[in-house]
Amino acid sequence: METQAWLDHAATCDYIGNEVYRELDDAWQAIVAMLNGMIQKADDFCRHSVK
């Protein structure tokens, strides 16, 4: 969420334009979706030690 806050701040302060904001926000949303998917399927991404 910190990334989203910085994007919003950059847009509000006119450091970036609307087009750049939308592009970066779309990328951020895609990354968040992938991370959430990994969290939901954490067992598929973690190795279990064999004892």
C-alpha positions in Angstrom: 0.0 0.0 0.0 3.0 2.3 0.5 3.6 2.2 -3.3 0.1 3.3 -4.0 0.4 6.1 -1.5 3.5 7.4 -3.2 1.9 7.2 -6.6 -1.0 9.2 -5.3 1.3 11.7 -3.8 3.4 12.1 -6.9 0.2 12.6 -9.0 -1.3 15.1 -6.5 1.9 17.1 -6.5 2.2 17.0 -10.3 5.4 15.1 -10.2 3.9 12.7 -12.7 1.1 13.2 -15.2 -2.2 11.2 -15.4 -0.9 9.0 -18.2 2.2 8.0 -16.2 0.1 7.6 -13.1 -2.3 5.2 -14.9 0.6 3.2 -16.3 2.3 2.8 -13.0 -0.9 2.1 -11.1 -1.9 -0.6 -13.6 1.6 -2.2 -13.1 1.2 -1.9 -9.3 -2.3 -3.5 -9.5 -0.9 -6.4 -11.5 1.9 -7.0 -9.1 -0.4 -6.9 -6.1 -2.7 -9.5 -7.8 0.3 -11.8 -8.4 1.5 -11.5 -4.8 -2.0 -12.1 -3.5 -2.2 -15.2 -5.7 1.1 -16.4 -4.3 -0.1 -15.8 -0.7 -3.3 -17.8 -1.4 -1.3 -20.7 -2.8 1.7 -20.4 -0.4 2.0 -24.1 0.0 2.7 -24.4 -3.8 5.6 -22.0 -3.4 7.2 -23.3 -0.2 9.3 -26.4 0.0 8.5 -28.8 2.8 11.4 -30.4 4.5 11.5 -34.2 4.5 12.4 -35.7 7.9 
